[in-house]
Amino acid sequence: MRILQFNNYADPVGGAEVYALALTRELRQRGHEVVFFGTSPDREASEEHLRVVQRPRYDTARLTRDPSVRQALEETLRRFRPELIHVHNVSAMGIDVLEGLGQSGVPVLQTVHDFSLLCPNSWCVLPDGTACPGGAGAKCFQNECKQNYPYDGEVALHTLLRQRVMAAVVDLAVSPSRYLADMTRAGGVREVRHLHYFIDPIVSGPSTPRAANELVFIGRLEPEKGIEHLLDAMPAILKGHAEARLTIVGGGSLSESLQARARDLGLGTAVTFVSHVPRAELGRFYATSTACVLPSIWSENSPLVAYECLFAGLPMIASRIGGIPELVAEGKAGFTFTPRDPRDLAEKALKLLALPPVERERMSEAMRQRARDFQPTPHLERLEALYAELLRTAPRRSAPVLPVDADLLALLAQYGRERARMASLFHEHVSYIAQLEQGLGQQRSEREQHAQHLAALERRIQDREQELEAERQKKQQEGREPLFRRLRRALSPPARP
């Protein structure tokens, strides 16, 4: 089968990319002909089985039209002639590029990796932390959801347009969590199925006994991951279990602020930060820790870390949000807690730390048994069956039609207001700059006048100095004249009688 794998990025920058690249490799090993299409800020590639367009990672100026990517896609489709297009994340792609997928006439399957088609900031939670049903519209600004992660009317508008274009383009969607599958179906995609990820387990090395008191966080140090709530829970954890220790593995924009928070909380050596650990070296943390903490405050779909914990038999203490509870069976793979609630997190951590070793090992073994469902072979067999079904049943489609309704009008109005406000600010800045330039011009003129006046004064001073010097020399000359006469007389020979 000839399959085009299509994704925002061609580099392994996140879980979606890790999965898409691994899937491409596995499908080739099973005899399929696969081309990977994506973008990168660092490289350009046009090879037999790889097309990478060099462009910025995320550029709002390209969200409507992105001619370079559209042209590269059309060239790839003509050259490769795929039987099927498997789409992954598209949040950075232009609307015209997505329309090109639909206009290709090729059946399209999408793996929905996150909530970026349903929410402008991909969190899909309200500012108070409760779940949002998703779908960009007027409510995104009525609820002030940008408090979670900033966005503006332009980003919200493009989110809505992407959602509607993809609902028209995608013939079949799959999602690794039932939670997101239901939301995708409600968002307008005709056919949505549930299909877990597969992963390549990280090799942990020789078998090592698990520590008794070691908690670990593995992931990006970004606001949506909720690490500050984990730190806030640590004083209560230490009060109930003084030997507990926490290792935070990862880097991100919050690295310095989180370390400062740990110092302010007086956590001392109870918390250790470890950054820049290659994925291949994470095995030692999965193998030796007591439990892994997933304190997310956004709607996680199906986090890769949870899969890795299942393979390693590492119990989890995780937020009860998004698709996480589907992977963390209560009491069997760990415990879940209320997101953004340090007290509940601490209670569940102490509950797990208090389990006797035999109970923890029973939990670990149950997790490893569950992980068998996430190995490559069953996943690929199921996916190939979906590919075959799609080729049999996919209807011919025309270009997508975007319905104009209250949400679209509301976001267009919001975008218009923001554009008007920005235009007003721009004109204010232009006026202010003009005033500054006028003031600078006046200062420049005054400075030139001062310079001319100083030059005239300097000339007058030089002239006066020259006059004084001439007078001084004249007086010196006059003072010397009588002396010369006396010397001449003294030296002259006497006159003869």
Secondary structure as a PSIPRED ss2 file (coil, helix, strand):
# PSIPRED VFORMAT (PSIPRED V4.0)

   1 M C   1.000  0.000  0.000
   2 R E   0.000  0.000  1.000
   3 I E   0.000  0.000  1.000
   4 L E   0.000  0.000  1.000
   5 Q E   0.000  0.000  1.000
   6 F E   0.000  0.000  1.000
   7 N E   0.000  0.000  1.000
   8 N E   0.000  0.000  1.000
   9 Y E   0.000  0.000  1.000
  10 A C   1.000  0.000  0.000
  11 D C   1.000  0.000  0.000
  12 P C   1.000  0.000  0.000
  13 V C   1.000  0.000  0.000
  14 G C   1.000  0.000  0.000
  15 G H   0.000  1.000  0.000
  16 A H   0.000  1.000  0.000
  17 E H   0.000  1.000  0.000
  18 V H   0.000  1.000  0.000
  19 Y H   0.000  1.000  0.000
  20 A H   0.000  1.000  0.000
  21 L H   0.000  1.000  0.000
  22 A H   0.000  1.000  0.000
  23 L H   0.000  1.000  0.000
  24 T H   0.000  1.000  0.000
  25 R H   0.000  1.000  0.000
  26 E H   0.000  1.000  0.000
  27 L H   0.000  1.000  0.000
  28 R H   0.000  1.000  0.000
  29 Q H   0.000  1.000  0.000
  30 R C   1.000  0.000  0.000
  31 G C   1.000  0.000  0.000
  32 H C   1.000  0.000  0.000
  33 E E   0.000  0.000  1.000
  34 V E   0.000  0.000  1.000
  35 V E   0.000  0.000  1.000
  36 F E   0.000  0.000  1.000
  37 F E   0.000  0.000  1.000
  38 G E   0.000  0.000  1.000
  39 T E   0.000  0.000  1.000
  40 S E   0.000  0.000  1.000
  41 P C   1.000  0.000  0.000
  42 D C   1.000  0.000  0.000
  43 R C   1.000  0.000  0.000
  44 E C   1.000  0.000  0.000
  45 A E   0.000  0.000  1.000
  46 S E   0.000  0.000  1.000
  47 E E   0.000  0.000  1.000
  48 E C   1.000  0.000  0.000
  49 H C   1.000  0.000  0.000
  50 L E   0.000  0.000  1.000
  51 R E   0.000  0.000  1.000
  52 V E   0.000  0.000  1.000
  53 V E   0.000  0.000  1.000
  54 Q E   0.000  0.000  1.000
  55 R C   1.000  0.000  0.000
  56 P C   1.000  0.000  0.000
  57 R C   1.000  0.000  0.000
  58 Y C   1.000  0.000  0.000
  59 D C   1.000  0.000  0.000
  60 T H   0.000  1.000  0.000
  61 A H   0.000  1.000  0.000
  62 R H   0.000  1.000  0.000
  63 L C   1.000  0.000  0.000
  64 T C   1.000  0.000  0.000
  65 R C   1.000  0.000  0.000
  66 D C   1.000  0.000  0.000
  67 P H   0.000  1.000  0.000
  68 S H   0.000  1.000  0.000
  69 V H   0.000  1.000  0.000
  70 R H   0.000  1.000  0.000
  71 Q H   0.000  1.000  0.000
  72 A H   0.000  1.000  0.000
  73 L H   0.000  1.000  0.000
  74 E H   0.000  1.000  0.000
  75 E H   0.000  1.000  0.000
  76 T H   0.000  1.000  0.000
  77 L H   0.000  1.000  0.000
  78 R H   0.000  1.000  0.000
  79 R H   0.000  1.000  0.000
  80 F H   0.000  1.000  0.000
  81 R C   1.000  0.000  0.000
  82 P C   1.000  0.000  0.000
  83 E C   1.000  0.000  0.000
  84 L E   0.000  0.000  1.000
  85 I E   0.000  0.000  1.000
  86 H E   0.000  0.000  1.000
  87 V E   0.000  0.000  1.000
  88 H C   1.000  0.000  0.000
  89 N C   1.000  0.000  0.000
  90 V C   1.000  0.000  0.000
  91 S C   1.000  0.000  0.000
  92 A C   1.000  0.000  0.000
  93 M C   1.000  0.000  0.000
  94 G C   1.000  0.000  0.000
  95 I H   0.000  1.000  0.000
  96 D H   0.000  1.000  0.000
  97 V H   0.000  1.000  0.000
  98 L H   0.000  1.000  0.000
  99 E H   0.000  1.000  0.000
 100 G H   0.000  1.000  0.000
 101 L H   0.000  1.000  0.000
 102 G H   0.000  1.000  0.000
 103 Q H   0.000  1.000  0.000
 104 S C   1.000  0.000  0.000
 105 G C   1.000  0.000  0.000
 106 V C   1.000  0.000  0.000
 107 P C   1.000  0.000  0.000
 108 V E   0.000  0.000  1.000
 109 L E   0.000  0.000  1.000
 110 Q E   0.000  0.000  1.000
 111 T E   0.000  0.000  1.000
 112 V C   1.000  0.000  0.000
 113 H C   1.000  0.000  0.000
 114 D C   1.000  0.000  0.000
 115 F C   1.000  0.000  0.000
 116 S C   1.000  0.000  0.000
 117 L C   1.000  0.000  0.000
 118 L C   1.000  0.000  0.000
 119 C C   1.000  0.000  0.000
 120 P C   1.000  0.000  0.000
 121 N C   1.000  0.000  0.000
 122 S C   1.000  0.000  0.000
 123 W C   1.000  0.000  0.000
 124 C C   1.000  0.000  0.000
 125 V E   0.000  0.000  1.000
 126 L C   1.000  0.000  0.000
 127 P C   1.000  0.000  0.000
 128 D C   1.000  0.000  0.000
 129 G C   1.000  0.000  0.000
 130 T C   1.000  0.000  0.000
 131 A E   0.000  0.000  1.000
 132 C C   1.000  0.000  0.000
 133 P C   1.000  0.000  0.000
 134 G C   1.000  0.000  0.000
 135 G C   1.000  0.000  0.000
 136 A C   1.000  0.000  0.000
 137 G C   1.000  0.000  0.000
 138 A C   1.000  0.000  0.000
 139 K H   0.000  1.000  0.000
 140 C H   0.000  1.000  0.000
 141 F H   0.000  1.000  0.000
 142 Q H   0.000  1.000  0.000
 143 N C   1.000  0.000  0.000
 144 E C   1.000  0.000  0.000
 145 C H   0.000  1.000  0.000
 146 K H   0.000  1.000  0.000
 147 Q H   0.000  1.000  0.000
 148 N C   1.000  0.000  0.000
 149 Y C   1.000  0.000  0.000
 150 P C   1.000  0.000  0.000
 151 Y C   1.000  0.000  0.000
 152 D C   1.000  0.000  0.000
 153 G H   0.000  1.000  0.000
 154 E H   0.000  1.000  0.000
 155 V H   0.000  1.000  0.000
 156 A H   0.000  1.000  0.000
 157 L H   0.000  1.000  0.000
 158 H H   0.000  1.000  0.000
 159 T H   0.000  1.000  0.000
 160 L H   0.000  1.000  0.000
 161 L H   0.000  1.000  0.000
 162 R H   0.000  1.000  0.000
 163 Q H   0.000  1.000  0.000
 164 R H   0.000  1.000  0.000
 165 V H   0.000  1.000  0.000
 166 M H   0.000  1.000  0.000
 167 A H   0.000  1.000  0.000
 168 A H   0.000  1.000  0.000
 169 V H   0.000  1.000  0.000
 170 V C   1.000  0.000  0.000
 171 D C   1.000  0.000  0.000
 172 L E   0.000  0.000  1.000
 173 A E   0.000  0.000  1.000
 174 V E   0.000  0.000  1.000
 175 S E   0.000  0.000  1.000
 176 P C   1.000  0.000  0.000
 177 S C   1.000  0.000  0.000
 178 R H   0.000  1.000  0.000
 179 Y H   0.000  1.000  0.000
 180 L H   0.000  1.000  0.000
 181 A H   0.000  1.000  0.000
 182 D H   0.000  1.000  0.000
 183 M H   0.000  1.000  0.000
 184 T H   0.000  1.000  0.000
 185 R H   0.000  1.000  0.000
 186 A H   0.000  1.000  0.000
 187 G C   1.000  0.000  0.000
 188 G C   1.000  0.000  0.000
 189 V C   1.000  0.000  0.000
 190 R C   1.000  0.000  0.000
 191 E C   1.000  0.000  0.000
 192 V E   0.000  0.000  1.000
 193 R E   0.000  0.000  1.000
 194 H E   0.000  0.000  1.000
 195 L C   1.000  0.000  0.000
 196 H C   1.000  0.000  0.000
 197 Y C   1.000  0.000  0.000
 198 F C   1.000  0.000  0.000
 199 I C   1.000  0.000  0.000
 200 D C   1.000  0.000  0.000
 201 P C   1.000  0.000  0.000
 202 I C   1.000  0.000  0.000
 203 V C   1.000  0.000  0.000
 204 S C   1.000  0.000  0.000
 205 G C   1.000  0.000  0.000
 206 P C   1.000  0.000  0.000
 207 S C   1.000  0.000  0.000
 208 T C   1.000  0.000  0.000
 209 P C   1.000  0.000  0.000
 210 R C   1.000  0.000  0.000
 211 A C   1.000  0.000  0.000
 212 A C   1.000  0.000  0.000
 213 N C   1.000  0.000  0.000
 214 E E   0.000  0.000  1.000
 215 L E   0.000  0.000  1.000
 216 V E   0.000  0.000  1.000
 217 F E   0.000  0.000  1.000
 218 I E   0.000  0.000  1.000
 219 G C   1.000  0.000  0.000
 220 R C   1.000  0.000  0.000
 221 L C   1.000  0.000  0.000
 222 E C   1.000  0.000  0.000
 223 P H   0.000  1.000  0.000
 224 E H   0.000  1.000  0.000
 225 K H   0.000  1.000  0.000
 226 G C   1.000  0.000  0.000
 227 I H   0.000  1.000  0.000
 228 E H   0.000  1.000  0.000
 229 H H   0.000  1.000  0.000
 230 L H   0.000  1.000  0.000
 231 L H   0.000  1.000  0.000
 232 D H   0.000  1.000  0.000
 233 A H   0.000  1.000  0.000
 234 M H   0.000  1.000  0.000
 235 P H   0.000  1.000  0.000
 236 A H   0.000  1.000  0.000
 237 I H   0.000  1.000  0.000
 238 L H   0.000  1.000  0.000
 239 K H   0.000  1.000  0.000
 240 G H   0.000  1.000  0.000
 241 H C   1.000  0.000  0.000
 242 A C   1.000  0.000  0.000
 243 E C   1.000  0.000  0.000
 244 A C   1.000  0.000  0.000
 245 R E   0.000  0.000  1.000
 246 L E   0.000  0.000  1.000
 247 T E   0.000  0.000  1.000
 248 I E   0.000  0.000  1.000
 249 V E   0.000  0.000  1.000
 250 G C   1.000  0.000  0.000
 251 G C   1.000  0.000  0.000
 252 G C   1.000  0.000  0.000
 253 S C   1.000  0.000  0.000
 254 L C   1.000  0.000  0.000
 255 S H   0.000  1.000  0.000
 256 E H   0.000  1.000  0.000
 257 S H   0.000  1.000  0.000
 258 L H   0.000  1.000  0.000
 259 Q H   0.000  1.000  0.000
 260 A H   0.000  1.000  0.000
 261 R H   0.000  1.000  0.000
 262 A H   0.000  1.000  0.000
 263 R H   0.000  1.000  0.000
 264 D H   0.000  1.000  0.000
 265 L C   1.000  0.000  0.000
 266 G C   1.000  0.000  0.000
 267 L C   1.000  0.000  0.000
 268 G H   0.000  1.000  0.000
 269 T H   0.000  1.000  0.000
 270 A H   0.000  1.000  0.000
 271 V E   0.000  0.000  1.000
 272 T E   0.000  0.000  1.000
 273 F E   0.000  0.000  1.000
 274 V E   0.000  0.000  1.000
 275 S C   1.000  0.000  0.000
 276 H C   1.000  0.000  0.000
 277 V C   1.000  0.000  0.000
 278 P C   1.000  0.000  0.000
 279 R H   0.000  1.000  0.000
 280 A H   0.000  1.000  0.000
 281 E H   0.000  1.000  0.000
 282 L C   1.000  0.000  0.000
 283 G H   0.000  1.000  0.000
 284 R H   0.000  1.000  0.000
 285 F H   0.000  1.000  0.000
 286 Y H   0.000  1.000  0.000
 287 A H   0.000  1.000  0.000
 288 T H   0.000  1.000  0.000
 289 S C   1.000  0.000  0.000
 290 T C   1.000  0.000  0.000
 291 A E   0.000  0.000  1.000
 292 C E   0.000  0.000  1.000
 293 V E   0.000  0.000  1.000
 294 L E   0.000  0.000  1.000
 295 P C   1.000  0.000  0.000
 296 S C   1.000  0.000  0.000
 297 I C   1.000  0.000  0.000
 298 W C   1.000  0.000  0.000
 299 S C   1.000  0.000  0.000
 300 E C   1.000  0.000  0.000
 301 N C   1.000  0.000  0.000
 302 S C   1.000  0.000  0.000
 303 P C   1.000  0.000  0.000
 304 L H   0.000  1.000  0.000
 305 V H   0.000  1.000  0.000
 306 A H   0.000  1.000  0.000
 307 Y H   0.000  1.000  0.000
 308 E H   0.000  1.000  0.000
 309 C H   0.000  1.000  0.000
 310 L H   0.000  1.000  0.000
 311 F H   0.000  1.000  0.000
 312 A H   0.000  1.000  0.000
 313 G C   1.000  0.000  0.000
 314 L C   1.000  0.000  0.000
 315 P C   1.000  0.000  0.000
 316 M E   0.000  0.000  1.000
 317 I E   0.000  0.000  1.000
 318 A E   0.000  0.000  1.000
 319 S E   0.000  0.000  1.000
 320 R C   1.000  0.000  0.000
 321 I C   1.000  0.000  0.000
 322 G C   1.000  0.000  0.000
 323 G C   1.000  0.000  0.000
 324 I H   0.000  1.000  0.000
 325 P H   0.000  1.000  0.000
 326 E H   0.000  1.000  0.000
 327 L H   0.000  1.000  0.000
 328 V C   1.000  0.000  0.000
 329 A C   1.000  0.000  0.000
 330 E E   0.000  0.000  1.000
 331 G C   1.000  0.000  0.000
 332 K C   1.000  0.000  0.000
 333 A C   1.000  0.000  0.000
 334 G E   0.000  0.000  1.000
 335 F E   0.000  0.000  1.000
 336 T E   0.000  0.000  1.000
 337 F E   0.000  0.000  1.000
 338 T C   1.000  0.000  0.000
 339 P C   1.000  0.000  0.000
 340 R C   1.000  0.000  0.000
 341 D C   1.000  0.000  0.000
 342 P H   0.000  1.000  0.000
 343 R H   0.000  1.000  0.000
 344 D H   0.000  1.000  0.000
 345 L H   0.000  1.000  0.000
 346 A H   0.000  1.000  0.000
 347 E H   0.000  1.000  0.000
 348 K H   0.000  1.000  0.000
 349 A H   0.000  1.000  0.000
 350 L H   0.000  1.000  0.000
 351 K H   0.000  1.000  0.000
 352 L H   0.000  1.000  0.000
 353 L H   0.000  1.000  0.000
 354 A C   1.000  0.000  0.000
 355 L C   1.000  0.000  0.000
 356 P C   1.000  0.000  0.000
 357 P H   0.000  1.000  0.000
 358 V H   0.000  1.000  0.000
 359 E H   0.000  1.000  0.000
 360 R H   0.000  1.000  0.000
 361 E H   0.000  1.000  0.000
 362 R H   0.000  1.000  0.000
 363 M H   0.000  1.000  0.000
 364 S H   0.000  1.000  0.000
 365 E H   0.000  1.000  0.000
 366 A H   0.000  1.000  0.000
 367 M H   0.000  1.000  0.000
 368 R H   0.000  1.000  0.000
 369 Q H   0.000  1.000  0.000
 370 R H   0.000  1.000  0.000
 371 A H   0.000  1.000  0.000
 372 R H   0.000  1.000  0.000
 373 D H   0.000  1.000  0.000
 374 F H   0.000  1.000  0.000
 375 Q C   1.000  0.000  0.000
 376 P H   0.000  1.000  0.000
 377 T H   0.000  1.000  0.000
 378 P H   0.000  1.000  0.000
 379 H H   0.000  1.000  0.000
 380 L H   0.000  1.000  0.000
 381 E H   0.000  1.000  0.000
 382 R H   0.000  1.000  0.000
 383 L H   0.000  1.000  0.000
 384 E H   0.000  1.000  0.000
 385 A H   0.000  1.000  0.000
 386 L H   0.000  1.000  0.000
 387 Y H   0.000  1.000  0.000
 388 A H   0.000  1.000  0.000
 389 E H   0.000  1.000  0.000
 390 L H   0.000  1.000  0.000
 391 L H   0.000  1.000  0.000
 392 R H   0.000  1.000  0.000
 393 T H   0.000  1.000  0.000
 394 A C   1.000  0.000  0.000
 395 P C   1.000  0.000  0.000
 396 R C   1.000  0.000  0.000
 397 R C   1.000  0.000  0.000
 398 S C   1.000  0.000  0.000
 399 A C   1.000  0.000  0.000
 400 P C   1.000  0.000  0.000
 401 V C   1.000  0.000  0.000
 402 L C   1.000  0.000  0.000
 403 P C   1.000  0.000  0.000
 404 V C   1.000  0.000  0.000
 405 D C   1.000  0.000  0.000
 406 A H   0.000  1.000  0.000
 407 D H   0.000  1.000  0.000
 408 L H   0.000  1.000  0.000
 409 L H   0.000  1.000  0.000
 410 A H   0.000  1.000  0.000
 411 L H   0.000  1.000  0.000
 412 L H   0.000  1.000  0.000
 413 A H   0.000  1.000  0.000
 414 Q H   0.000  1.000  0.000
 415 Y H   0.000  1.000  0.000
 416 G H   0.000  1.000  0.000
 417 R H   0.000  1.000  0.000
 418 E H   0.000  1.000  0.000
 419 R H   0.000  1.000  0.000
 420 A H   0.000  1.000  0.000
 421 R H   0.000  1.000  0.000
 422 M H   0.000  1.000  0.000
 423 A H   0.000  1.000  0.000
 424 S H   0.000  1.000  0.000
 425 L H   0.000  1.000  0.000
 426 F H   0.000  1.000  0.000
 427 H H   0.000  1.000  0.000
 428 E H   0.000  1.000  0.000
 429 H H   0.000  1.000  0.000
 430 V H   0.000  1.000  0.000
 431 S H   0.000  1.000  0.000
 432 Y H   0.000  1.000  0.000
 433 I H   0.000  1.000  0.000
 434 A H   0.000  1.000  0.000
 435 Q H   0.000  1.000  0.000
 436 L H   0.000  1.000  0.000
 437 E H   0.000  1.000  0.000
 438 Q H   0.000  1.000  0.000
 439 G H   0.000  1.000  0.000
 440 L H   0.000  1.000  0.000
 441 G H   0.000  1.000  0.000
 442 Q H   0.000  1.000  0.000
 443 Q H   0.000  1.000  0.000
 444 R H   0.000  1.000  0.000
 445 S H   0.000  1.000  0.000
 446 E H   0.000  1.000  0.000
 447 R H   0.000  1.000  0.000
 448 E H   0.000  1.000  0.000
 449 Q H   0.000  1.000  0.000
 450 H H   0.000  1.000  0.000
 451 A H   0.000  1.000  0.000
 452 Q H   0.000  1.000  0.000
 453 H H   0.000  1.000  0.000
 454 L H   0.000  1.000  0.000
 455 A H   0.000  1.000  0.000
 456 A H   0.000  1.000  0.000
 457 L H   0.000  1.000  0.000
 458 E H   0.000  1.000  0.000
 459 R H   0.000  1.000  0.000
 460 R H   0.000  1.000  0.000
 461 I H   0.000  1.000  0.000
 462 Q H   0.000  1.000  0.000
 463 D H   0.000  1.000  0.000
 464 R H   0.000  1.000  0.000
 465 E H   0.000  1.000  0.000
 466 Q H   0.000  1.000  0.000
 467 E H   0.000  1.000  0.000
 468 L H   0.000  1.000  0.000
 469 E H   0.000  1.000  0.000
 470 A H   0.000  1.000  0.000
 471 E H   0.000  1.000  0.000
 472 R H   0.000  1.000  0.000
 473 Q H   0.000  1.000  0.000
 474 K H   0.000  1.000  0.000
 475 K H   0.000  1.000  0.000
 476 Q H   0.000  1.000  0.000
 477 Q H   0.000  1.000  0.000
 478 E H   0.000  1.000  0.000
 479 G H   0.000  1.000  0.000
 480 R H   0.000  1.000  0.000
 481 E H   0.000  1.000  0.000
 482 P H   0.000  1.000  0.000
 483 L H   0.000  1.000  0.000
 484 F H   0.000  1.000  0.000
 485 R H   0.000  1.000  0.000
 486 R H   0.000  1.000  0.000
 487 L H   0.000  1.000  0.000
 488 R H   0.000  1.000  0.000
 489 R H   0.000  1.000  0.000
 490 A H   0.000  1.000  0.000
 491 L H   0.000  1.000  0.000
 492 S C   1.000  0.000  0.000
 493 P C   1.000  0.000  0.000
 494 P C   1.000  0.000  0.000
 495 A C   1.000  0.000  0.000
 496 R C   1.000  0.000  0.000
 497 P C   1.000  0.000  0.000
